[in-house]
Amino acid sequence: MENPNHSLPSLFKQLGLDNDPVSIDQFIATHSPLKPELHLADAFFWTESQSQFLRDEILDDADWAEVVDQLNVMLRKGRQG
């Protein structure tokens, strides 16, 4: 069975966030850079359900894990100008 290929916009949609390119860029700009010691799922800006989803996907190495990792990297680096 093949794993689904999820995109960053589909992750934002899954999290209930606006998922157009401008909104994603704005989200990254607003919430980055995250402190190195802070786990992505523990960031203050997630709701409890968003945090649990992110945590579960990473811990279970589930379908969304790759794109969650991508978001994590983006939030650590901040906006690339």
C-alpha positions in Angstrom: 0.0 0.0 0.0 1.3 3.4 -1.0 1.5 6.3 1.5 -0.5 9.4 0.5 1.6 12.3 -0.6 0.4 15.3 1.4 1.3 18.8 0.7 1.9 21.8 2.9 -1.4 23.4 1.8 -3.3 20.2 2.6 -1.7 20.1 6.1 -2.8 23.7 6.7 -6.3 22.7 5.6 -6.2 19.6 7.8 -5.3 21.9 10.7 -8.2 24.2 9.9 -6.0 27.1 8.8 -6.1 29.2 5.6 -4.1 27.2 3.1 -3.4 29.6 0.2 0.3 30.6 -0.4 0.0 34.1 1.1 -1.7 32.8 4.2 1.0 30.1 4.7 3.8 32.6 4.2 2.1 35.0 6.7 1.7 32.1 9.2 5.4 31.2 8.9 6.4 34.9 9.2 4.3 35.5 12.2 5.2 32.3 14.2 8.9 31.9 13.4 11.6 31.3 14.3 10.7 28.7 17.0 13.2 28.2 19.8 15.4 25.1 19.1 14.4 23.4 22.4 10.6 23.8 21.7 8.8 20.9 20.1 6.6 21.9 17.2 3.5 20.6 18.9 4.2 22.5 22.0 4.2 25.9 20.4 1.7 28.4 22.0 -0.2 29.1 18.8 -1.8 25.7 18.3 -5.1 24.7 19.6 -5.2 21.5 21.7 -6.5 19.4 18.8 -3.9 20.9 16.4 -1.2 20.1 18.8 -2.4 16.6 19.4 -2.6 16.0 15.7 1.0 17.2 15.1 2.3 15.2 18.0 0.5 12.0 16.9 1.7 12.2 13.3 5.3 12.6 14.3 5.3 10.0 17.1 3.5 7.4 14.9 5.6 8.3 11.8 2.1 8.5 10.2 1.0 9.7 6.7 1.4 13.4 7.5 4.8 13.1 9.3 6.9 14.2 6.3 4.9 17.4 5.7 4.8 18.1 9.5 8.6 17.8 9.4 8.6 20.3 6.5 6.5 22.8 8.5 8.8 22.3 11.5 11.8 23.2 9.4 10.1 26.2 8.0 9.1 27.5 11.4 12.7 27.0 12.7 14.3 28.9 9.8 11.7 31.7 9.6 10.9 33.4 6.3 13.6 33.2 3.7 13.8 36.6 2.1 
